[in-house]
Amino acid sequence: MDINYLTIDATNPAAAGNKIIVHICNDIGGWGKGFVMAISKCWKNYLLQPVYTYMPNYKIPLYIFLCLTVFLSGCSNSGKIIQYEYKGVVITRVNNYPEDYFYYGKFDNTKDLPKEYILSKFSGFDGMMSAFLIFKKDKTVEVIPVADDFSEIGNSKSLKLTNEMENIDFIHWRDSTKNSMDSIIEVSNVVKLEIELNKAGHSKVKAKYSNQ
């Protein structure tokens, strides 16, 4: 049996009739790097099953429940403020479902916010937002996206987005941080899941939620 190799857009198979896209990957990485991002731009319903299958650190039954909670009450989340603090450095997150805005500094309301920020957008119930905030010794904060569409607005010297990390590099980085999560916090569009993940990871970044 011969193998016929084609160089085409893998998200648009040239065959007639029903099509199956086969993507061989490991089971230790995060959804949000490499080929899966091309898939996400074509089919918004791609996300839930792959995340449940290939991200074993997520508590699947809890996550399904929490996603339903977000779906039912998501619109009421608009404008909520979350603050993440580590050794005097604060990142303010303004949740305006289904968008999140990350600002360097402590802000208690949405008035007079800086023009420099990091924006994340996701499709709502059939998508998710996930990223890591890394508080560095020089008082800067790095954002590493896992799932969602992140963009850097303005040119903040203190808050930077690392959006070009290859999947294998991300996997190695996660492996290197498993025992040193002190200055790292994982953020999610599902707040209850976010709290569970960082409790399990023993993060020392303090999170203050506006509804708590």
C-alpha positions in Angstrom: 0.0 0.0 0.0 1.5 3.3 -1.1 1.3 6.5 1.0 0.3 9.6 -1.0 1.7 12.8 0.5 0.0 16.1 -0.2 1.1 19.6 0.8 -2.2 21.5 1.4 -4.1 23.3 4.1 -4.7 20.5 6.7 -7.8 22.3 7.9 -9.4 22.1 4.4 -9.0 18.5 3.2 -9.2 18.1 -0.6 -11.0 14.8 -0.5 -14.7 14.5 -1.4 -17.4 13.5 1.0 -17.0 13.2 4.8 -13.5 14.1 6.0 -11.5 13.1 9.1 -8.6 15.2 10.2 -6.1 13.0 12.2 -3.6 14.9 14.5 -1.1 12.7 16.4 0.1 14.3 19.6 1.2 13.6 23.1 -1.1 13.6 26.1 0.8 15.9 28.4 0.6 19.3 26.7 -2.0 22.1 26.9 -4.5 22.9 24.2 -3.5 26.3 22.8 -0.3 25.8 20.7 0.6 24.6 17.3 -1.8 23.0 14.8 -4.8 23.0 17.2 -4.9 26.8 17.0 -5.5 26.5 13.2 -8.3 24.1 14.0 -9.8 26.5 16.6 -10.1 29.2 13.9 -12.2 26.9 11.7 -14.5 25.2 14.3 -15.5 26.9 17.5 -17.0 23.7 18.9 -13.6 22.0 18.9 -12.6 22.6 22.4 -14.4 20.8 25.2 -13.8 17.1 24.3 -10.1 17.5 23.5 -9.5 19.4 26.7 -11.3 16.8 28.8 -9.3 14.0 27.0 -5.8 15.4 26.8 -5.5 17.7 29.9 -5.4 15.2 32.8 -4.7 17.9 35.4 -8.2 19.2 35.0 -10.9 17.6 37.2 -13.3 16.7 34.4 -16.6 16.2 36.3 -16.0 19.5 38.2 -15.0 21.3 35.0 -18.2 20.2 33.2 -20.3 21.4 36.1 -18.4 24.7 36.3 -18.8 25.3 32.5 -22.5 24.8 32.8 -22.5 27.3 35.7 -20.6 29.9 33.5 -23.1 29.3 30.7 -26.1 30.0 32.9 -24.7 33.0 34.7 -22.0 34.2 32.4 -23.7 37.5 31.5 -23.8 38.5 35.2 -19.9 38.3 35.4 -19.5 41.5 33.3 -17.3 44.1 34.9 -16.0 42.0 37.8 -12.6 42.8 39.1 -10.0 40.3 40.2 -6.6 41.3 41.6 -3.5 39.0 41.7 -0.8 40.1 44.1 2.7 38.7 44.7 5.3 40.6 46.8 3.7 44.0 46.2 3.1 43.6 42.5 -0.5 43.6 41.4 -2.2 42.6 38.2 -5.8 43.7 37.9 -8.1 41.7 35.7 -11.4 43.1 34.5 -13.8 40.3 33.5 -16.2 41.6 30.9 -17.6 38.2 29.7 -16.5 36.8 27.2 -13.5 39.2 27.3 -10.8 39.7 30.0 -8.5 42.7 30.4 -5.3 42.4 32.4 -3.7 45.6 33.7 -0.4 46.1 35.6 -1.2 47.8 38.9 -4.0 47.8 41.5 -7.3 49.3 40.3 -10.5 49.0 42.4 -12.8 50.2 39.6 -13.0 50.4 35.9 -12.4 54.2 35.7 -9.1 55.7 34.5 -7.6 52.3 33.6 -4.2 52.4 31.7 -4.2 52.3 27.9 -1.7 49.5 28.0 -3.2 46.1 28.8 -3.5 42.5 27.6 -6.8 41.4 26.1 -8.2 37.9 25.9 -11.3 36.9 24.0 -13.0 33.6 23.8 -16.2 32.3 22.1 -18.2 31.8 25.3 -19.6 28.5 26.4 -18.0 26.5 23.6 -14.6 27.9 24.4 -12.4 28.8 27.4 -9.8 31.2 28.6 -6.7 29.9 30.3 -3.3 31.4 30.9 -0.4 31.6 33.4 0.7 34.9 35.1 4.4 34.8 36.0 5.6 37.3 38.6 9.3 37.9 38.0 12.0 39.2 40.3 12.4 42.4 38.4 8.7 43.3 39.2 7.5 42.5 35.7 4.8 40.1 34.9 4.7 37.7 31.9 1.5 36.2 30.5 1.7 32.8 28.8 -1.6 31.8 27.1 -2.9 28.3 27.1 -6.3 28.6 25.4 -8.0 31.7 24.0 -7.1 34.6 21.7 -4.7 36.9 23.5 -3.3 40.2 22.3 -1.1 42.9 23.7 -2.6 46.4 23.6 -0.1 49.3 23.9 3.5 48.8 24.9 3.7 48.1 28.6 7.2 47.6 29.9 5.9 45.8 33.0 3.3 43.4 31.6 4.3 41.3 28.6 2.6 38.6 26.5 4.5 35.5 25.4 2.4 34.4 22.5 4.8 32.5 20.3 5.9 29.6 22.5 6.0 26.3 20.6 4.0 23.5 22.1 7.1 21.4 23.0 8.6 24.5 24.7 5.4 25.0 26.6 5.4 21.4 27.8 9.0 21.7 29.0 8.2 24.9 30.8 5.2 23.4 32.6 7.4 20.4 33.6 10.0 22.8 35.0 7.4 24.7 37.1 5.6 21.8 38.7 7.6 22.1 41.9 8.0 25.9 41.9 4.6 27.6 41.4 5.2 30.1 44.2 5.2 33.2 41.8 2.9 31.7 39.2 -0.9 31.6 39.1 -3.1 30.0 36.5 -6.1 32.1 35.4 -9.3 30.8 33.9 -12.7 32.0 32.8 -14.1 29.6 35.3 -13.2 31.2 38.7 -14.0 28.1 40.8 -11.8 26.0 38.6 -9.1 28.7 38.8 -9.2 28.5 42.6 -9.0 24.7 42.6 -6.1 24.6 40.2 -4.0 27.1 42.2 -4.8 25.5 45.5 -3.6 22.2 44.1 -0.5 23.9 42.6 0.3 25.6 45.9 0.6 29.0 44.2 1.6 31.8 46.6 0.1 34.5 44.4 -2.8 36.0 46.3 -6.1 36.4 44.4 -8.8 38.8 45.5 -12.2 38.2 43.9 -14.7 41.1 43.8 -17.6 38.7 44.8 -15.7 37.3 47.8 
